[in-house]
Amino acid sequence: MTHVTQAACPHDCPDSCLMDVTVENGRAVKVTANKEHPFTRGALCAKVNKFLDRVYAPDRLLYPVRRVGPKGPGAQFERISWDDAIALITTKMQTAITEHGPQSILPYSYRGNNGVYQSNAIDRRFFHALGASTLARTICAGGLYGALAYSDVFMGFAPEGQPVVIPTGYARAGDKLYIHGSQASRMLRTLSGGVDACVTVTIIDGLVLARSAFHHSMNYRSVLVFGRATVVDEPREKYEALVALSEHIVRGRWADAREPNEEELIQTTVLGLPIEEASAKIRTGPPLDDEEDYALPIWAGVVPLKLVAGEPIITKRRCRNLFQIAIEITYR
């Protein structure tokens, strides 16, 4: 018996594409994009086009396994029951807590095929109650959040129902993003009113050229942070936020430049956005062509991209001395 059912893409992506899944005798045999969905409009990403290849991969894990013998190439594993796996993990956690405290446990996981709701639920509560150390889920997400120095940053919000996306500068300090600007800024005045906002940070690593136009893509790292910003009024936090913003643009610049005076601080608005809900997305690797296209005599591959600093352009109005010369050399 064959029928078509609909499902939302389960991957960690805010797009929530609608999929038409063809099922034969209880097994999914085909996944296509729904043409009527206003966002999906008949197209799925390259990752989800290969979704069933992973779901039914012959070497996928179907049950718990335990390593027997040494680590490394050729390591051997044996199948164990779910009860044995849970008991083993529980014993190791209890031992770690007894001997070293709960912060000796560092949760290391990510979302896989889970969306935002599935992946930000029970496990977070469990480890929080346990008193475990905190991590941005994996070094992947941590690397993304830590590597946002030179990237395209946009703030999106919808004042009075009209969507607006504005490029902006930002800095991260702990689990909070900071943005700043003039008190007259429409963006800052609107955001300070508690509207929903989304900060998007993207780094383009390469152009992915496939054999077919349909499968062209980009390698990138992207983070979306959702939430509501509040005005930073506390003097110390505001000062530290401005330092972080300056250091994020050019490390060491705060120490070189004159600090803002009282009047400049009054004219400057700083907003803080807690990192409580975020989505990290990444693409790496070569193009993924259809199998029949690999025989085509067309060049395919990746054109790497990177952002590099050019030769500094010195301001014409300056007092040039040995100290200034040293500074110019520093920023080359």
Buried (B, 14 or more C-beta within 10 A) or exposed (E): EEEEEEEBBBBBBEBBBBBBBBBEEEEBEEBBBBEEBEEBEEEBBBBBBEBBEEEEEEEEEEEBEEEEEEEEEEEEEEEBEEEEBEEEEEEEBEEBBEEEEBEBBEBEEBBEEBBBEBBBEEBEEEBEEBEBEEBBBBEEBEBBBEEBBEBEBBBBBBBEEEEEEBEBBBBBBEEBBBBBBEEEBEBBBBBBEEEEBBBBBBBBBBBBBBBBEEBBBBBBBBBBBBBBBBBBEEEEBBBBBBBBBBBBBBEEBBEEEEEBEEEEBEEBBBBBBBBEEBBBBBBEEEBBBEEEBEEEEEEBEBEEEEEEEEEEEEEEEEEEEEEEEEBEEEEE
